[in-house]
Amino acid sequence: MPHATGRIPPPIAPRSLPGGPPAILADGEPDPYAWMRDRDLPATRDYLAAERAYYDRHLDPALRDELAAELTARVLAAEDSVSWRRDGRTYFTRTVPGREFEQFCRAGDDGDQVLLDVNLLLGDPDCAGDYVALGVREVSPDGRLLAYSVDFDGDEVYQLRVRDLASGADLAERIDGTYYELAWAADSRSFFYTVPDPLYRPHEVWLHRLGTPRDQDVLVFAERDERFDLTVRSTRSGAYVLIESASLDTTETLLIPADRATQPPVILEPRRAGREYRADHGDGPDGGEFYLVTNDGAVEYRLVRAAATAPGRAGWAEVIGASADTRLVSAGVFGRYLVVEQRHGGATQLRVVDRHSGEQRLIEARGPECSLALATNEDYHAAAVTVCTQSLIDPPAWHDVDLASGRWELRKRREVPGYDPARYVTARIAAPAPDGTQVPVTIAYRQGTRPDGTAPCLLYGYGAYESCIWPEFDVATPSLLDRGFVYAVAHVRGGGEGGRAWWLNGRLDRKRNTFTDFIAAAGALADSGWAAPDRIVSRGLSAGGLLQGAVFSMAPRRWRAVVAEVPFVDCVTTMLDPGIPLTIGEWDEWGDPRDPAIRAYMQSYSPYDNVPAGPRPGLLVTGSLHDPRVLIHEPAKWVARLRATDTSGSRLLFRPELGAGAHVGPAGRYDRLRYEAEILAFIVDAVTGGV
């Protein structure tokens, strides 16, 4: 990549600034870039366009194209997914040569039927570019209709449509301004859907009956507490529709019988601060029973059951008790059996429970360096569940696991052209954090790579919301390993790999643990010889972008380069502004800086408030104009301030996506590979002399 010579013209503040009090930085000075909060200001647009032009000029097209060709060569042009059953029918997805998006298909005696070809939506009159994303895709219980929703710019607000699967034509009715999640009523003539408020919080659930105008839709439930989001789903049994209201640490579920869709919802168990539960329904006498995974009386959760006629806490009977070292996550009912997802030893396990006898059986991957997950399993009466296993070096493999015997049967192993996993190695190591906590780190490298302190390393991390970054295969990884890299994933606190306590010790006033864990992981890789101390590149996205911004400031000499994708970096200003999407609900993760003590703690790590002095590592930042989760002014302001305070000519590139695009990047499979090739080009160049 050519050196980033020359300078970006400094952003020029508009003469007329947005109203309201000026934002103040941690050092007490006014925020010189607060005006970027308005993305529609010509000055903001001009600055973003200048940054994108600068980025494009300093991108090495030869290296990018070389990497893009490698990645594309590892992707099958045509492939069918593993199929799944629902309501007596078989479904699957298919990719076809040269097309960006998948087809949704149904198998039949007369051949396969394409129910929805997402590629054709690019020709929709509402599609102004090459971006399209689906929000929901739900077939009605009778198999005759498909409800699906589309977004053409990446702001995650969708238009809901219904397709007649016999004719392949969409019905006339369309519902604008909807969000994720949809549940059909048992009659296949009505469905429940969610609607976001102006700040993108799904706050209402509505009932629509086919053939009626939207103004006749019925508001079923509205969530007035701005910390809570709504979702709606059907139980696998099909007997109930569940409306779930959740903050980051509290939940409440409302029940509606699927065959009585107009009946008012009934609360399963009233919300209590700090208490969560997630339910599924099993059939049986007198309406069957609910199974709930809950932290009521158990930090790492327990499993209880209750009669469907009286599902509240007073009637809960324990099925699996609390364990300090095992986090129960969810429980799904499959006829006679429960399949419980749990985390133990930094890995996912599945526990099968016989509802009649109480007998239990454990399903595990071969080690913590491998991931295990339930695939799509929608058949309530299934005798087996489909699971997916993979690792940093092993492509996904799908097996059916018999619920009665525990026997595994291979259904599909993803073919990766030209790739041989035997050429590579993966392992799990531990990094001691400053407080003595052992932080798991999953690594991968090519056979023959030795821990002699010479290998470049890419270290990835996230660490928020109790989300887990499990080891997964990516067609980009071999391109790094074949160039001598060690690839590592740090499972830092704030994530959920170590259970609920792992999250609790990486949020609010313990958030700095996330950052020091990550720095410790880099140190352990260098100390053990797996990484050259001066050739470590770090990467993360969204809250993981905050992680990158924080470690960029806290330990600038640790990194050769940093990649911060759509980073949440102006933490205090954003958390002080309830007019920004998601702010109020995020207080349970980061804290409410209206409290002076919380504000001071947040300012101690907020990247925008802590630009490092002296030499800095190379930095690549991304953002998206239509991103509703991390608004583009955050990375834009950070980049502008870093440029203004740089005294050593550090390399800094900013890639704003100015057209349609989502929080996580391009939607199409080939577009995504081209984007990834750009990121890899920066990383490879950084360790070979470009920074």
Buried (B, 14 or more C-beta within 10 A) or exposed (E): BEEBEEEBEEBEBBEEBEEEEEBBBBEEEEBBBBBBBBBEBEBBBBBBEBBBEBBEEBBBEEBBEBBBEBBBEBBEEEBBBBBBBBBEEBBBBBBBEEBBBBBBBBBEEEEBBEBBBBBEBBEEEEBEEBBBBBBBBBBBBEBEBBBBBBBBBBBBBBBBBBBEBEEEEEBEBBBEEBBBBBBBBBBBBBBBBBBBBEBBBBBBBBBBBBEEEEEEBBEBBEBEEBBBBBBBBBBBBBBBBBBBBBBBBBBBBBBBBBEEBEEEBEBBBEBEEEBBBBBBBBBEEEBBBBBBBBBBBBBBBBBBBBBBEEBBBEBBEEBBEBBEEBBBBBBBBBBBBBBBBBBBBBBBBBBBBBBEEEEEBEBBBEEBBBBBBBBBBBBBEBBBBBBBBBBBBBBBBBBBBBBEEEEBEEBBBBEBEEBEBEEBBBBBBBBBBEEEBBBBBBBBBBEEBEBEBEBBBBBBBBBBBBBBBBBBBBBBBBBBBEBBBBBBBBBBBBBBBBBBBBBBBBBBEBBBBBBBBBBBBBBBBBBBBBBBBEBBBBBBBBBBBBBBBBBBBBBBEBBBBBBBBBBBBBBBBBBBBEEBBBBBBBBBBBBBBEEEEBBEBBBBBBBBBBBBEEEBBBBBBBBBBBBBBBBBBBBBBBBBBBBEEBEEEBBBBBBBBBEBBBBBBBBBBBBBBBBBBBBBBBBBBBBBEBB
